[in-house]
Each structure stands twice: as C-alpha cells, then as structure tokens.
Amino acid sequence: MKMFAGVCASLAVLAFQGTAMGQGCELEPERVEALDLSELELDVSEQVALYFDLGGWRSDCGDTEGARAAYAQARTLIAMADSVEGAWAHGLVNEARLETSQGRFDRAREILDEAYAVLEEAGAVRARDFLYLMETALAVEAAASGASEAHSLEGAQAELAVLRARIAREDEEALTRDPEAGADADHVIVPVFYGTNRVRTGSEDPNAYYGVTAAPLDLGVVTVSVPRNREAGSIPRRRDYPGDLDQYRADYFILERVEPFADDYAFTSALGEAMDASERRELLVFIHGFNSDFRGAAERAAQLAVDLEIDGVPALYSWPSRASLLGYFADGREVNDANIRDLVDYLYLLMNGANADRIHLVAHSMGNRFLARALEQLGESYPNPPEPLFDQVVWASPDVDAREFMHLLPRIDHLASGMTLYASSRDRALLLSRRINGGNPRAGDSSPPYPVVVAGLSTVDTTAAGGRGLGHSDYAGPAMDDFRALIWLSLSPDERCILHTNTGEMGQFYAVDPETGGNCEPDVFKYSITALRRSGEDGEPMEILQSAAALPGTAIAGRLEDVRQLITRLMAEGR
C-alpha cells in the first residue's frame, strides 16, 4: 500500500461485520431491491450511498458475492461522477473490511488505496477524516500477519498515536471556537434543543455524535451554523468539510457542536434561559422523517427556525432512523411503545420547562407516525383541557395510513388551536411508501379520491408548488409563505388569500400555487404577512412596507397599494 507500507498489525483486530446500520437480514432486501427506485430520481451521490448501504447490508447477511456486486456498482458510479465526495471513502473502507473477513488481504489493501485517493481528491486534511481508514488498514495488516508479531506494533502504535493527538487538538479548537464570531457577516448560529433516542457513538465529531440504533432518551443542544444568503427552504450542505470550517459557513449548513445535558433539570434550565431571551416566547418542535440521520434532522430544525423567523427556541425530537433508503422497514419498527413514551415525556418537558407562550409541532414524513401516537396518548390524558396545549400542529407529507389518520383526528383535534395537513400528488417518496405498504393510501398523498378532509383539519394541497426533487418537503420551501402565515399569524385558510379553494370527493380543501396565487398575488401576500410579523403587536407594518418598497428594483414597488389594502384588512380582522 502507498500510505501504509510497513504497517503490519493493530492494537486490536476490528470486528469485520460490515456497517449496514444494524438493519439485519430480517428486513427482506429482495423486497426493497424489487421496488422501482428509479422513480425517486436519485442523483449520483445518492445512488453511491444507496449501493454502499446495500453492500453493507448484503455483507451482514452473509451474501459476500451480492455485497461485492453492490460495492462494485458504487465504485463504477464514483468513476463516472463529475466530483468526488470524501464521505464515499467510508463505503470503500467497509468493502475492505468485507474482503479482510474473507482473507483477501491484497484486495483489501487495494480498496483502501482507492479510499485514500478519494479522500485526497475530495480535499480532506483533518486528521479525523483519515481515522476510520487508518484503523482498518492496521487491522488488515494484523489479520494478515498474525497478532503474535507483537514487536511490529511499535511503528503502527506511534503512527496512530500521532493521528489521535491531531484529532484531539482539532476537536478542542472546534469546541472552544466562539460560534458568534463573524455571524453578522454571512451566517447565523442557531441552538436547537433536542431529545433523541439515538445511541451516542463515542465520537466528538458533531456529525457523528449520535448513531442509528436505539438508546434511552438523551437531552441536549446542538448548535447549527446556517448561511444567510440562500433560497428559503433550502439546506445547502456537503457530505464532508475538509480543511478550515470557516471557509464553508457562508455557503453551507454546519453542525458546530453537540452538548448533551446531565439531567432533565439542566435541560429545562438552559431551555428556560434561552426562551427568556426572546420576546414572543415561541417554541417550534420538529420531528423528522424516514431516511434521516441526526445531522440532517438538526439542519432541518435550524432551517425552519431561521426561515420562519422563530422568536424563541427551536426543538427537535430525533428518533433512530437508519438514514438509508434501504432502512424503511427498520425505521417503521422504531414507532414502538418505548420510543412513543419517550416522545411524550419529551413533550411534557418542553411544555412545562420552556414557559413558552406558543408551541408549534411540525412532523415530517414517517415522523408523523410518532406524533400521531404521542398526541393520541396526550388526548387520553387531556380529554378536556381548559385551553389547547399547542397552537399549530402541522402534518407535513405524512407517511401514515390515510384511513388510520382520518380515524385519529377527531380524538386529538382539541389539543391544538389549529391542525394543518400539507399533501401532494407528486410526492414520489409517498408513492414508493404506498407500494411498500400494500397499496394503502398515505395521508400525505393528495391523489384522487384524496386528499384527506376531516373536520378540525385544514388540508392544503402543495402539488402545484412541487416539481423539484422528491416533492416530499414542499412545506419547507415552495409553500413557505403559506406556512409562515400559519405560524406567524395563525391565519385560517380562508384568510390566506394565496390559497385556492377546491372540492374533492371527501370535501373542501385548499391548494397553494406560488406562481399564480389565489385571491391575491404571491408577492402581495408575502410582503403583507412579513410586514405584519416584523412590526410586532405594537409596530407599524406600513413603515416596514415603505422601507421595502424604497429598495432599488424591489418587486413590490408597483403593487404597494395592493399590499396596503391586504395589511389593512388583516389588521381589521385582529391579526
């Protein structure tokens, strides 16, 4: 090997069992592979990750040839890619572990050389980027030469010690860095309070702090750097950040640090202090969906907090999703009694410890299954609360059986001042879910005879707002202005003039089209609700409007009177 010549043993031989994220063979890989994943329109990066996941899965299941075929497909895609991501090296290292378990040491060395080349091409320079590869290379040599040659460990120990010392220095620098430095220029720092059922990995790397298997509820705060100049709803990110992190903060989301708390009291004390620093005292609770790791969930919670301009605290419940397309069945099994109890306990902590004036709950995709069952329990505990426990509950693209969802809503709608369903007929992720679940319609699918229409629920069809990607996150992007009006002003659908009114087989629902609007133009609606929000209860929205209209080239300059009239109408209605 180019990098590891002379390295012949390790302190301990690693267990070569693959890293298919604990999914196991009971997940019926043939059932997943038989699905038409082409409809998801995955980009090259997502396809590479998919085949690496499949290779690890096959390896865990003892299908060595199937694993090799999957890894080979991933390497073929890497060779065809226009650019290389350092994260791909992890999959190659797992392939080397498989070959070592089969006694094919020369082949393992060749693959590790490929992994090293991928890291170099991606610009990796931090010590932690090379740790997994180095440990595996040492284990390969140990397995090849035999642990009896103890004298040969000295050089390997020294090299690994140097690498680990570098990692310790880099981690210390990251943990002691002032996250507020430079925030006014190009990024904003968002502390997200979290509760998670994910296991701690032992890594101090914020991106790898929590894994994909279940553990008791852990509480903490994750600090996320969010770039200011980006499209609303977007989460620009890289799989890895080689070199100095400062060069990326203006353009990408970055997890700065993860800080768990020792107990409930420490969590609620910090939560209360953060809430006391706000004026509106808003709490936004986000529950992520299928195929999400802790990093992605924290990034989405931070994105929503920034784009919704939450004046208070964002919170996250992160359940142990496998963060893989192949983990759908395993993810579904995490919706179990133990995790639901923890979510209910977490919601109690937030309700009692945050001292918030308004609490909003937002669940996405499979995360709606967790929210549905948690609210069912809360509904039983609070059959007739003197006032709703929550302000707005948003069911975003729910991967929940439609009939079960309709049956549940009447039992829980008293828990919130308003409940809104965002659904789409172009949601390809839910199309796949419907096939996986025996053809049973999903609550987030608005295809006829749906969308779901139930008393106490406002249904908004986002089909016209979609068209990009999977169409599975319209609520966080193309339909953001309607989402803002809901969270900021608690406007009813009839008051949100950007919406069209439609009638389906189940009754009346609404539809958002950000291009044409409804009874008002999209820009008129956007500027109106923004002026009302930013002026506050005692402010003057018209002053904000005049300032916005005075900016050179502003789109609203020619429709100032339309905006003025809408603001006047909304203010007259008490908004």
Secondary structure, 3 states (H helix, E strand, C coil): CCCCCCCCCCCCCCCCCCCCCCCCHHHCHHHHHCCCHHHHCCCHHHHHHHHHHHHHHHHHCCCHHHHHHHHHHHHHHHHHCCCCCCCHHHHHHHHHHHHHHCCCHHHHHHHHHHHHHHHHHCCCCCCHHHHHHHHHHHHHHHHHHCCCCHHHHHHHHHHHHHHHHHHHHHHHHHHHCCCCCCHHHHEEEEEEEEEEEEEECCCCCHHHCEEEEEEEEEEEEEEEEEECCCCCCCCCCCCCCCCCHHHCCCCCCEEEEEEECCCHHHHHHHHHHHHHCCCCCEEEEEECCCCCCHHHHHHHHHHHHHHCCCCEEEEEEECCCCCCHHHHHHHHHCCCHHHHHHHHHHHHHHHHHCCCCEEEEEEECCHHHHHHHHHHHHHHHCCCCCCCCEEEEEEECCCCEHHHHHHHHHHHHHHEEEEEEEEECCCHHHHHHHHHCCCCCECCECCCCCCCCCCCCEEEECHHHCCCCCCCCHHHCCCHHHHHHHHHHCCCHHHCCCEEEEEECCEEEEEECCCCCCCCCHHHHHHHHHHHHHHCCCCCHHHHHHHHHCCCCCCCHHHHHHHHHHHHHHHHCCC
